[in-house]
Amino acid sequence: MKSIINKIGFLFLAVTIMFTSCETEETLNITTPDAAFVLNTPGISTVFLNFALPDNPAFTISWNDEVTGSSSYTVEMANDIDFTSTITLGTTEANNFSMSVSEFNNALTSTGNTQFKDIPVYMRVLAGNQISNSILILATTYPVNAPEITSPSNGDSFALSIDNNDMVATTVEWNDPILESSLNMDITYTIEVALAGTDFAAPVKATEVTNTNTVSWTNAQLNAAAIQSGIEADTTGDIDIRVVATIVDNASGTVLERTTEAITISVTTYATALDLSTTWGIIGSAANDWGATPDLPFFKTDTDGVLVAYVNLIDGEIKFRENMAWDNNYGDNGADGTLEQDGANIAVTAGSYKITMNLNDLTYTIEPFSLGIVGGAYNEWGATPDFMLEYDQYSDVFRGIVTLIDGEMKFRLNNDWGTNWGDDGNDGTLDAAGANIVVTAGIYIATVNLNDLTYTLEPIDYVWGLVGGAYNDWGATPDAQFTRDWSRPFDDIWILNDVTLIDGEYKFRANNAWDVDYGDNGGDGTLEPGGANIVTTAGTYSFVLDFSDPANPTYTKN
C-alpha cells in the first residue's frame, strides 16, 4: 500500500511540474523583423565601362521596401559616403534600377571627375522622405570631353622664312586629362590643318603622335601645311588647326574619337623650288626624258634673278624652261654659255652638277658638283666612292641617309680632297680642312647647309631597300637604298629612282636584313608584312613607298 501511495505522489508531482512549465511558456515573447527599406548589396563591387559596348547594362541594383508603400523611387549617387553633392541617376516605379554604359559614363563625367579609374560611387534610393541605406561600387570610365589646344593661341601670326627653314616655328600643345590617368591605353593624336572657314572639308593630316600632348613644327613643316591647305606661296592667309584624339578597343576594333575646338592662326608663307608654277626648271633627255617626269627645279639664291640647281644627269641634252611649259624656254645656240630664247639643246655628259642660271644677263654655268661623306666610318677614306648627299630643294640643304660604322668621317666635294670640311670644335659647325668627325655605328640622316656651314647627323632606326632576284640575287650585294621624300616633311614617304632590274622577283626590306620585309599578296599595290614576292620584267624603274598610314602601306612603280 505504501508503494502505491508513493507512486501516486510522484505522479502528482510530475503533473504539477508540467502545469508549472506550461504557465512559464505562455509568458515568452515571440518577435518578427521590423519592416525595412533596404538597398541590397550588388553582386559586383567594380564596374568597367567599355565605350565599345555603350548600350550594355553598366549595373543593376534592387531594394526591398516594406515600409514606404511608395510607387515611385529616385536613385541618387555621390562620390562620398556623406552624399555631400548628389546627382540623380533616375526614377523608377519598380524595386530595381539599371543604366547603360554610356548613360552611367556620362553621369560620372558630369561630376567633373578626372580620375577615370576606380572612382568611388555611393548609391542610395529615396521614396518620399524615406532614404535607404547606401552601397559602394568602384567605376572605371572612358573619356568623353575633348582635349583643349593650349598653344598656339587663337589669332597668333607666323611670318615664315626660308632662312629659318629648319628652325621651330611653333609648338602645338593640348590638354587631355586621360594622359595623366593610370588607364593602360594608347591614345593617338592627329593634328589636322585646313584653310580657315572650310570646316575641315579637305583637312591636311600634318602630324600623328601617340601618348604625348606636344608637337613642334619647323618653318618648313608649317609652310608645307599652309600651302597644302590652299594658301599660295609668298602670301598671308589663315588656317584652322584641330587635334583629333583616337582610342581603339583592341577586342572589337571600335574607335572612340574626340576632337578639339579649332583655333585659327595667320601664316605668311614662302616659295620653294617645288612651287613649279612660279619657278624655272631643267628639262631634257639627260634630265627627265623631255618631261616624262617633273622638270628638275632651280632654286632662288641671295641674288635676285640668279637661280641654282644641283642635279644628277645622264648623257644627253637639256634646256631651261619656266612653269613646266614651252612658252618661255632657253637653249644655247653657240654652246658659249649664253642663253637664247628657244635656243639649241645643251649637250651634257653623265654626272653630278651645279647649274647656275642668271636671268639678268642670260648666262649660265654648268660645273661638276657633288657633296659626299668620306672616312673610315664609310669607305676606308676613299677606297670606294664617297656617299653622295642629295640636294633638298625644299630646304636648300644637302641630305642623305647613310649607314656608318664606328670611326671618323668628313665631308668633301667631288670625291676629291681639294675642298673638304671637318669639325674642329665638335659643335656642328663645319671648318675647312677641319678635324675628323667621330661617329658610332648606326643609320643617320646627314644634313649639310652650305649657306652657314652647319651640319647634323640624326640617328634613325631604319632605311628601306629593294632586294630580290631581280636586283641583287636576294642580298648577295647591298640592297638598292631608298631615301626620304624631303619635299613632304609630314609624310613617311621613301623614293628610289632609276634602278635597273632584270626579269625576276623582288621585295622591300629594312636595313638590309629580313627582320622587317614587305611584299604584295594581291598584286594591288598594297604592302603586307612578309608578303608575296613581286614579279617584274627587265627595265629601269622608280619606286615610291608610302608608310604615312602604318596600317595600310602602299607602293608604286613607274
BAVEX-886635 format. One line per field, with one value per residue (C-alpha): residue number from 1; residue in one letter; z, x, y negated. Coordinates in pm, 1 decimal, decimal comma. Each point is the difference from the previous one (the first is absolute). Layout:
N
nr = (NUM ...);
rest = (A ...);
Z = (Z ...);
X = (X ...);
Y = (Y ...);
***
This chain:
558
nr = (1 2 3 4 5 6 7 8 9 10 11 12 13 14 15 16 17 18 19 20 21 22 23 24 25 26 27 28 29 30 31 32 33 34 35 36 37 38 39 40 41 42 43 44 45 46 47 48 49 50 51 52 53 54 55 56 57 58 59 60 61 62 63 64 65 66 67 68 69 70 71 72 73 74 75 76 77 78 79 80 81 82 83 84 85 86 87 88 89 90 91 92 93 94 95 96 97 98 99 100 101 102 103 104 105 106 107 108 109 110 111 112 113 114 115 116 117 118 119 120 121 122 123 124 125 126 127 128 129 130 131 132 133 134 135 136 137 138 139 140 141 142 143 144 145 146 147 148 149 150 151 152 153 154 155 156 157 158 159 160 161 162 163 164 165 166 167 168 169 170 171 172 173 174 175 176 177 178 179 180 181 182 183 184 185 186 187 188 189 190 191 192 193 194 195 196 197 198 199 200 201 202 203 204 205 206 207 208 209 210 211 212 213 214 215 216 217 218 219 220 221 222 223 224 225 226 227 228 229 230 231 232 233 234 235 236 237 238 239 240 241 242 243 244 245 246 247 248 249 250 251 252 253 254 255 256 257 258 259 260 261 262 263 264 265 266 267 268 269 270 271 272 273 274 275 276 277 278 279 280 281 282 283 284 285 286 287 288 289 290 291 292 293 294 295 296 297 298 299 300 301 302 303 304 305 306 307 308 309 310 311 312 313 314 315 316 317 318 319 320 321 322 323 324 325 326 327 328 329 330 331 332 333 334 335 336 337 338 339 340 341 342 343 344 345 346 347 348 349 350 351 352 353 354 355 356 357 358 359 360 361 362 363 364 365 366 367 368 369 370 371 372 373 374 375 376 377 378 379 380 381 382 383 384 385 386 387 388 389 390 391 392 393 394 395 396 397 398 399 400 401 402 403 404 405 406 407 408 409 410 411 412 413 414 415 416 417 418 419 420 421 422 423 424 425 426 427 428 429 430 431 432 433 434 435 436 437 438 439 440 441 442 443 444 445 446 447 448 449 450 451 452 453 454 455 456 457 458 459 460 461 462 463 464 465 466 467 468 469 470 471 472 473 474 475 476 477 478 479 480 481 482 483 484 485 486 487 488 489 490 491 492 493 494 495 496 497 498 499 500 501 502 503 504 505 506 507 508 509 510 511 512 513 514 515 516 517 518 519 520 521 522 523 524 525 526 527 528 529 530 531 532 533 534 535 536 537 538 539 540 541 542 543 544 545 546 547 548 549 550 551 552 553 554 555 556 557 558);
rest = (M K S I I N K I G F L F L A V T I M F T S C E T E E T L N I T T P D A A F V L N T P G I S T V F L N F A L P D N P A F T I S W N D E V T G S S S Y T V E M A N D I D F T S T I T L G T T E A N N F S M S V S E F N N A L T S T G N T Q F K D I P V Y M R V L A G N Q I S N S I L I L A T T Y P V N A P E I T S P S N G D S F A L S I D N N D M V A T T V E W N D P I L E S S L N M D I T Y T I E V A L A G T D F A A P V K A T E V T N T N T V S W T N A Q L N A A A I Q S G I E A D T T G D I D I R V V A T I V D N A S G T V L E R T T E A I T I S V T T Y A T A L D L S T T W G I I G S A A N D W G A T P D L P F F K T D T D G V L V A Y V N L I D G E I K F R E N M A W D N N Y G D N G A D G T L E Q D G A N I A V T A G S Y K I T M N L N D L T Y T I E P F S L G I V G G A Y N E W G A T P D F M L E Y D Q Y S D V F R G I V T L I D G E M K F R L N N D W G T N W G D D G N D G T L D A A G A N I V V T A G I Y I A T V N L N D L T Y T L E P I D Y V W G L V G G A Y N D W G A T P D A Q F T R D W S R P F D D I W I L N D V T L I D G E Y K F R A N N A W D V D Y G D N G G D G T L E P G G A N I V T T A G T Y S F V L D F S D P A N P T Y T K N);
Z = (0,0 87,7 -340,8 -170,6 194,7 -94,8 -367,2 21,1 167,3 -277,0 -268,6 175,7 22,3 -370,9 -101,9 216,5 -164,8 -343,4 72,0 147,3 -319,4 -218,6 195,3 -45,7 -374,1 -44,5 121,8 -285,7 -266,7 -359,5 -234,4 -383,6 -190,2 -29,9 -339,0 -191,3 -309,6 -100,8 -306,4 -70,7 -34,4 -371,5 -119,2 -140,3 167,7 -311,0 -332,7 -313,8 -257,4 -354,5 -273,5 -249,5 176,2 66,5 19,5 233,2 362,6 218,3 325,2 150,7 360,6 194,0 337,1 240,8 117,6 275,9 145,0 -236,7 -222,5 -267,5 -371,2 -110,0 92,4 -70,4 -30,7 105,6 -11,2 151,3 20,5 379,9 265,1 143,4 -336,6 17,6 -364,8 -149,4 -355,6 -92,0 -220,5 -71,3 128,5 -16,7 117,3 40,5 281,7 -225,3 -221,0 -273,4 -232,5 -327,8 -30,3 -185,3 239,0 309,5 -156,6 -84,6 353,5 148,7 -247,4 97,1 350,5 -141,2 114,6 -186,3 190,5 -266,1 197,6 324,5 53,3 327,7 -69,4 291,6 -83,6 195,4 -68,1 105,5 46,1 105,9 313,4 67,9 -88,6 -36,5 109,0 -243,8 -198,2 -156,1 -336,7 -174,7 -361,8 -283,5 -267,2 -349,2 -117,9 -150,8 10,5 -285,3 55,7 -8,4 -204,2 222,8 -254,1 -233,4 98,5 -215,5 -224,2 16,5 -309,3 -151,5 -265,6 -140,1 -174,0 -201,2 194,9 308,6 -191,0 260,0 306,6 214,7 -103,3 262,0 245,3 4,4 351,8 148,3 330,7 36,5 359,6 -104,7 -75,8 372,9 96,8 84,9 -279,9 -215,0 -346,7 -302,3 -119,4 -351,3 -68,1 -358,6 -59,2 -297,6 -191,7 -241,3 -172,8 244,5 -37,1 -195,3 302,2 -75,8 -323,0 -133,1 304,7 -23,6 245,7 123,0 283,4 190,1 344,7 275,4 375,2 -8,8 -4,1 -184,4 -355,9 -134,4 -359,4 -189,4 -242,4 -282,3 152,5 80,5 -343,6 -165,8 201,4 -84,0 -372,7 -12,8 170,1 -282,4 89,5 -294,7 36,0 106,2 130,5 336,8 90,8 287,1 83,7 256,7 224,0 198,0 184,2 -37,0 287,2 -88,6 223,4 -149,0 188,8 -79,7 36,8 -233,7 -200,6 110,4 -21,5 249,7 -143,5 175,6 -188,5 142,0 -84,1 -291,8 33,7 -281,5 -68,2 -268,5 -208,5 -245,6 -232,4 -218,3 -342,9 -53,7 -312,1 22,6 -78,0 -371,0 -104,3 76,1 -63,2 -270,1 -66,0 -204,1 -265,1 -246,5 -87,6 255,0 274,0 -24,6 -344,5 -131,1 258,0 79,3 365,7 152,2 -103,5 228,4 191,2 40,7 338,8 88,1 127,0 195,0 -329,5 -176,7 -339,3 70,5 38,4 85,6 -38,3 125,6 -226,8 -111,9 -378,0 -252,5 -345,2 -214,5 -46,6 213,7 -17,6 256,0 8,2 225,1 166,1 -157,0 -329,6 -335,1 -10,6 143,3 -46,5 -56,8 -177,9 -115,8 -375,2 14,9 294,3 149,0 331,9 -133,4 -1,3 -294,9 -8,3 -155,2 -48,5 -79,9 236,2 237,7 -14,0 331,6 121,6 297,5 339,1 299,8 -72,3 136,0 -265,9 45,5 -219,4 1,3 -136,9 34,5 -280,2 -145,4 79,3 162,9 134,3 46,0 240,3 157,1 352,2 249,2 379,1 166,5 317,7 12,6 284,3 188,1 115,7 -359,6 -281,6 150,0 -84,9 -368,2 -89,2 -159,4 -113,7 267,2 122,3 -201,7 172,2 -208,4 -30,2 176,7 -197,0 250,9 282,3 -190,5 172,2 -96,4 155,8 -9,4 201,6 64,6 192,7 192,4 212,2 303,2 -121,7 -140,7 -302,8 -185,7 -275,8 -335,5 -351,8 -314,2 158,0 32,6 285,7 -164,2 203,5 321,4 338,8 350,5 339,1 219,5 295,2 -23,9 5,3 -322,1 -193,6 -299,9 -25,6 -321,8 23,1 361,6 247,1 -73,1 130,0 233,7 -41,3 140,5 -209,7 -111,2 -264,6 -29,7 -185,2 -92,1 -72,2 -121,0 -42,9 -219,8 60,4 362,4 -0,2 258,5 8,5 198,8 31,2 117,9 102,5 -144,1 45,5 -356,4 -370,3 -269,8 -286,2 -298,9 1,5 -227,6 -281,9 -230,4 156,8 229,1 8,3 322,3 192,4 -155,1 -22,9 192,5 -64,9 -220,0 264,4 18,2 129,7 167,3 -207,8 161,9 -179,0 223,4 355,9 163,4 -186,3 28,8 -369,8 -154,5 -359,4 -217,6 -347,9 -312,1 130,7 -265,8 46,7 -190,5 -46,0 341,8 338,5 275,3 342,3 226,7 331,3 271,2 76,4 -246,0 233,3 13,0 339,6 -175,5 -360,9 -217,7 -308,5 -186,6 44,6 -239,8 -257,1 76,4 120,1 368,5 210,0 248,7 260,5 -127,0 -309,1 -337,0 -233,5 -265,8 -359,1 -247,9 -350,9 -89,9 -14,7 183,8 260,8 271,9 322,5 271,5 338,3 206,9 370,5 100,1 103,2 189,1 -16,0 -379,1 -161,1 -378,0 -284,8 -360,9 -284,0 -310,2);
X = (0,0 283,2 161,0 -330,0 -27,2 357,1 -76,7 -309,9 206,7 264,9 -263,5 -159,1 336,4 68,9 -336,3 60,8 335,0 -157,4 -265,4 256,0 209,8 -300,9 -73,9 361,7 -11,7 -305,6 196,5 271,5 0,2 41,6 113,3 21,9 250,3 -98,6 -117,5 290,9 98,1 329,5 221,3 153,7 372,8 74,3 177,9 288,4 214,1 179,3 -135,5 212,9 -170,8 96,8 -69,6 -24,9 -319,1 -191,5 -347,3 90,5 -119,8 265,1 -165,6 -331,8 -97,6 -307,9 -160,9 -266,3 -266,1 -234,8 -41,7 -75,8 -267,2 137,2 -66,8 290,0 367,7 291,9 354,8 281,9 377,7 291,2 375,3 7,1 -186,4 -155,4 -162,2 134,6 -79,7 -263,2 -95,3 -333,1 51,7 -368,8 -340,8 -193,7 -326,0 163,8 220,5 305,6 195,0 264,1 196,6 180,9 376,6 -22,9 -262,4 201,4 323,7 -161,2 -136,2 344,0 159,3 -250,1 146,1 325,5 188,7 329,3 111,2 -131,6 100,3 -155,3 -230,7 -196,6 -373,2 -246,0 -365,6 -324,7 -373,0 -258,9 -371,4 -172,6 180,3 138,0 365,5 145,9 342,5 291,8 220,3 345,3 139,9 324,3 -37,4 253,4 -114,5 109,9 62,5 -282,4 122,8 225,4 359,0 67,0 271,5 213,2 264,5 15,0 -267,5 -297,3 94,0 379,6 196,8 307,5 223,3 192,7 336,1 217,7 296,2 -153,2 -106,5 106,7 -69,2 -311,2 -281,4 -254,8 -79,6 -352,2 -103,5 -326,0 -148,6 -157,3 -51,9 -5,4 374,1 59,3 -221,4 106,4 -206,1 212,3 -107,5 167,5 -133,5 87,6 -13,0 -31,5 62,6 -203,6 28,0 -249,0 -61,5 -186,1 -376,7 -20,5 -112,4 280,4 -165,5 345,1 226,7 376,4 123,9 306,2 130,2 -94,9 138,7 -87,5 -31,5 146,2 -154,4 258,2 132,3 252,8 -18,3 291,3 -43,6 15,5 -273,2 -240,3 67,6 -79,0 -320,3 -118,5 71,6 -161,3 -305,3 -39,4 203,3 215,1 376,1 126,0 -341,8 -171,3 -306,5 -185,2 -6,5 -200,2 168,9 -166,7 107,6 -187,0 52,1 -60,4 -24,7 -57,9 -158,8 234,9 -265,7 -262,4 187,8 -250,3 143,2 -61,1 76,8 6,6 79,5 117,2 -152,6 194,5 228,3 84,2 347,7 141,0 291,7 221,5 143,8 309,8 63,4 217,2 136,8 -281,4 -243,8 51,5 -274,6 242,4 343,3 238,8 104,7 228,6 -148,6 157,6 104,4 279,1 -239,8 -355,7 -50,7 -130,0 -274,3 -97,4 49,6 0,1 279,2 303,4 -57,8 225,0 21,5 15,8 327,4 82,1 32,0 -323,0 -22,2 276,5 -121,3 187,2 -70,8 190,2 -79,0 107,4 -2,9 56,7 152,3 -235,0 -133,6 -175,6 -177,5 -142,6 -370,3 -245,7 -309,8 48,9 -122,8 161,0 -133,5 325,0 312,3 371,0 275,0 350,7 50,5 374,0 87,9 168,1 -182,3 -244,9 -371,1 -230,5 -378,8 -103,0 370,4 178,8 11,8 297,7 205,5 118,8 171,2 -103,5 93,4 -98,3 -11,8 -68,9 -180,4 -30,6 -232,0 21,1 -320,0 146,9 252,6 -125,1 309,8 47,2 272,8 16,0 265,6 63,0 -133,6 -60,5 9,7 86,5 104,9 344,3 181,5 82,8 -360,9 -121,7 244,4 347,8 85,3 -80,1 63,8 -346,8 -202,8 -120,2 -358,2 -176,4 -240,7 -294,8 -104,5 -329,6 -147,3 -281,9 232,5 308,5 221,8 172,8 -134,8 47,9 -66,2 329,2 104,1 324,2 228,2 202,8 268,3 60,7 -126,5 7,2 -194,5 163,0 -82,6 21,3 173,5 311,9 202,1 23,9 -300,1 -88,9 -151,1 35,4 -106,7 272,1 -223,6 -240,2 -274,1 -188,1 185,4 212,2 359,9 199,8 247,8 -114,9 27,5 -147,5 -353,9 -29,2 -312,0 -138,4 -155,5 -357,9 -231,7 -8,0 -172,9 297,5 -87,9 243,3 -85,2 263,1 -151,0 111,4 235,3 -192,8 -82,0 -199,5 13,5 -342,6 -21,0 -293,4 -108,5 -30,3 47,5 -199,9 151,3 -98,2 124,0 -62,7 103,7 -88,2 265,5 269,9 -53,0 -200,0 270,0 328,0 79,8 -153,8 -366,1 -96,7 -44,3 -298,2 18,5 -266,4 -218,0 122,3 -266,9 -270,5 123,7 -321,5 -19,3 198,8 78,0 310,9 120,7 239,7 66,7 136,6 88,4 67,0 -167,5 13,8 -281,7 -78,5 -149,2 67,7 -115,9 61,7 184,5 158,9 371,1 115,0 -147,4 -302,8 -126,6 -254,3 -104,0 -303,2 -144,9 -329,6 -242,9 -260,4 208,0 -211,3 264,0 -71,9 290,8 -32,1 264,5 176,7 -222,2 45,2 289,9 -75,4 59,7 165,7 134,6 337,3 17,1 90,1 -254,6 -68,3 -179,6 -195,5 -70,0 -270,3 -9,7 -197,7 -284,2 184,1 -307,1 -22,8 345,0 11,4 250,7 8,9 236,9 53,4);
Y = (0,0 -229,3 44,4 -78,9 -324,1 -88,7 53,1 -218,5 -272,1 11,8 -28,7 -295,0 -172,1 59,6 -138,4 -303,3 -59,1 32,9 -257,4 -231,1 29,8 -77,5 -312,1 -117,7 68,9 -221,9 -304,6 16,2 -286,0 130,0 -295,7 -51,9 -233,9 -364,8 -114,3 -155,3 -205,4 166,4 -37,5 339,6 42,7 62,6 310,3 -208,0 -263,4 -133,3 -122,5 -40,9 -219,3 100,1 -256,9 286,7 120,8 -322,0 159,5 284,9 -26,5 -160,9 116,7 114,1 -68,1 117,4 -71,6 125,1 -243,7 114,7 -345,8 -284,2 147,8 -231,6 48,7 -223,9 16,7 -234,9 135,7 -232,3 25,1 -190,8 34,3 -5,2 195,1 -315,4 -82,6 -352,6 -58,2 227,1 80,7 153,3 303,4 55,4 103,4 324,7 155,7 341,1 128,4 6,9 -239,5 29,6 -230,1 55,8 -37,8 -331,5 -142,9 86,8 -123,4 -334,1 -29,5 55,8 -241,4 -269,4 -5,6 -139,3 307,2 51,5 308,2 242,6 313,7 132,7 -295,2 49,3 -8,6 5,6 70,5 -24,4 2,7 -258,4 67,4 -318,3 -111,4 346,4 77,9 345,2 108,7 -66,2 236,0 -52,3 103,4 -97,4 -112,8 -37,8 -245,6 -101,1 -357,3 -202,3 -357,6 -108,1 -117,3 -373,2 -172,8 -224,1 -108,5 -182,0 -245,9 -80,0 -294,9 45,2 -101,5 166,3 -156,2 295,9 -25,4 233,8 -140,0 164,6 309,8 257,5 -214,0 57,7 -231,6 106,3 276,2 140,9 106,2 124,4 114,3 343,9 122,0 364,5 -23,5 -46,3 293,5 353,3 153,6 229,3 -111,7 -160,1 -334,8 -114,6 -373,0 -122,8 -370,1 -119,3 -325,6 -156,5 -329,1 -222,7 2,8 327,0 205,1 248,5 111,9 95,9 35,0 42,2 263,6 -184,4 219,3 314,3 86,4 246,9 -61,1 -350,7 -345,4 -209,9 -27,5 -250,1 -123,8 -152,0 -286,7 255,8 217,3 -282,9 -150,8 332,6 42,9 -351,4 37,5 344,6 -151,8 -249,6 -310,5 -99,9 -43,9 -344,5 -102,4 -35,0 201,9 167,1 369,9 195,0 257,1 276,3 315,7 329,8 248,1 364,8 307,3 346,6 290,7 288,5 268,9 -145,7 -260,5 -264,5 -351,7 -281,3 -345,4 -335,5 -320,5 -331,5 -332,7 -147,9 -298,4 -240,9 -138,0 -228,1 129,4 -185,1 263,8 5,6 147,2 306,0 157,8 250,8 -274,9 67,7 -240,5 -288,5 151,5 109,6 355,2 224,1 227,3 237,2 350,2 -32,4 -113,4 132,1 152,1 -332,9 -37,6 358,5 -105,5 -352,1 -234,1 -14,8 -323,9 -300,9 -163,4 -369,5 -146,3 -315,3 -185,7 -87,8 161,7 252,8 359,5 318,9 371,8 304,4 292,7 344,3 31,1 277,1 -30,8 -209,2 -351,1 -260,3 -335,1 -243,3 -90,7 -184,5 144,5 344,9 -141,8 -87,3 -357,0 -131,9 213,3 -47,4 192,3 -85,6 -51,3 -40,4 226,0 -307,8 -32,3 -258,3 77,5 -63,9 13,7 333,6 69,3 325,2 296,2 6,9 323,8 148,2 315,6 209,6 -139,4 -211,9 -372,2 -344,4 -203,7 -374,1 -207,0 -379,9 -151,5 -348,4 46,3 332,2 203,0 338,3 226,9 376,7 127,1 341,7 -0,9 277,5 -13,8 327,6 178,1 157,7 174,5 312,5 2,5 39,4 85,6 41,8 -360,4 29,2 363,1 -13,1 -305,1 -240,3 13,8 -269,3 -238,6 -116,3 -359,4 -65,0 -287,3 -20,3 -103,4 -124,7 258,5 324,1 316,8 373,5 314,3 174,9 311,0 -55,2 217,8 -104,5 -238,8 -346,5 -192,5 -329,8 -173,1 -80,7 -117,7 209,4 303,2 -215,3 -148,1 -340,9 -119,3 178,3 -77,8 136,3 -130,4 -148,7 -72,7 295,4 -263,2 71,0 -271,7 101,3 -118,7 12,1 290,5 34,5 287,6 341,3 53,9 299,7 214,7 324,0 274,0 -65,1 -141,1 -378,7 -280,2 -218,8 -364,0 -268,1 -367,0 -161,7 -344,5 -13,0 303,4 201,0 370,1 255,9 378,7 118,6 369,3 195,5 360,9 120,2 -62,9 177,4 195,7 211,3 360,3 296,4 223,3 -288,1 -224,4 147,1 375,7 -35,5 -182,0 113,0 -373,9 -293,0 -78,3 -294,9 -268,4 -234,4 -354,6 -212,0 -229,0 -320,8 -203,1 151,6 -58,5 124,9 330,9 322,3 33,6 160,4 -21,0 198,0 -133,3 167,3 344,5 262,7 339,1 327,3 250,6 142,3 -81,4 -250,9 -123,5 -297,1 35,8 -213,9 -28,9 270,0 262,0 227,4 -117,6 -225,5 59,8 -70,2 164,1 -23,9 289,8 -124,2 -181,6 -308,1 -244,6 62,5 126,5 285,1 97,0 310,2 -11,3 167,6 -74,7 -262,0 108,8 -236,8 -4,5 -146,7 -379,2 -320,4 -105,2 -254,8 95,1 -180,5 161,2 -171,0 88,7 -311,1 231,3 278,8 223,1 -27,4 -47,8 -22,8 -16,8 -114,8 90,8 -212,6);
***
